[in-house]
Amino acid sequence: MASRSLRSTVFSIVLISIVFPFAHAVTDYANVFIDPDRVVAKSFNESTALAQKTIAQWADSLSIGGPWSVTTKPVTPPSGNKHDYLSYAPYYWPDCSQAGNTTALSDEQARQQCTWVQRDGQINPTSKDASDIDNFETLGDAVLYNTLTWALQGSSTASANAVKFIRTWFLDADTAMAPNLNFAQMQGGPGPDDQSGTHTGVLDLKCMAKIVNGILVLRSGKSADWTSDLDGQMVGWTKEYISWLQSSPLAQREATSPNNHGTFYYNQLASLQILVGDKDGAKNTVQTYFNTLYQHQIDANGEQPEEAARTRPYHYRAYNLAAMITNARLGEYVGFDAWNVKSAAGANIQTALDFAMTISPGDDAAEELYPNVAAVGMCNSRFRMQKHKMETDFVSILTVYSGTLWGSHREIRQVPYATAQFGSCEAAFLRLGFFRGFWASSFLYFFCVFLHPSQ
């Protein structure tokens, strides 16, 4: 992006501050895990006040649609039990050329009578007929942001909302999900095996890490709403689901998937083991991931070959990076440092991020990569980034983070590098020209401060 005059720079900053008055649309991060004890300790300076306000706004916005339950979906799983989770494989489409029908088939008839074929990256809109996957993803965000809001601001409403959402989805007899994914990402077809789930469906519950994170915050902060009875019930449900994750042929196949599916499987299992108090098991789970799948996920130059082979490689690189980072965070929480673990090719998570930042997003959303930049680079002293040359086209940096424009990839890199050089999140953001009102209200800024214990 070409450099601009001071006048145009000031105009751009003012325009963006008017169009985006410190409010940000809810961001659904692919996955995240934050140390709950540090959240509850509230060891953040006043510069994060607006960022915390953004978190609270997201909590309020998400809560409007809750609570959610598997029993409210408009279709019934083949088991006949609406308590069973149900979703349809998003990239599968019907081929009814051999169905023998003489009249048009309904969507449900097509699911039972037609052959279903994969079109990678092309989402079949009828896959949304079963609403469980969308509801669960919203649930994960709602629990995370409401528990953060309670911990940071003391909002009893936020705590009550989070607990209500957890109870409705997992615990209340009339609405609870059965602890299995036997009908997740069904593909459809005329055969008996076509009316059951697939191993890819395990991915649907990847955001269990967010829900576990929220529960750990409630525990650590001793929320009056999260009683010992509820905690015991949730541990019981989780143990049943862990048993399914470790024994079901569907889940075991997902555990060996070489791409993001396998990475997210370990997010789920490790976080759930933490929830039930099995930190040794969680540590072993994280170590297993980094000793097996991870070893072949990053080439020497940082490319992720399994994700690069997909039809939307920018998206899938960012997606798998989020899962890798979450596994590293989970490992850190249970005493295993994975940040510098190298793949068989000699690369690590930072190498993969560095490479991903050099690739144009194409038709994908550029901002998918931003949380990964924040997680790996911002305020993280383990990565010494002073050696990188800084550039100062600060308008382009601002517009990159506001989501309004796509600047050059070198500009995204400046924030973590500048933070390492200038020693604090605030100094880095100001040095790079972020308008104070914008960056201070950004969740990324809160994330930056959160990652740096000295802030």
NORZI-V286981 format. One line per field, one symbol per residue. burial: + if it has 16 or more other ideal C-beta (glycine too) atoms within 10 Angstrom, else -. Layout:
burial->???
//
This chain:
burial->--------+--++--++--+-+-+--+-++++++++--++---+--++-+++++++++++-++--++++++-+---++---+++++++++++++----+----------++-++++-------+-++-+++++-++++++++++++++++++--+--++++++++++++++---+++++++++++++++----++++++++++++++++++++++++++++-+-++---+--++--++--++-++--+-++-+++-+-++++++++++++++++++-+--+++-+++-++--++--+++--+++-++--+-++++++++++++++++++++-++-+-++-+-+-+-+++++++++++-+-+--+-+++++++++++++++--+-+--+-++-++++++++++---++-++++++++++++++-+++-++++++++--+++++++++++++++--+
//
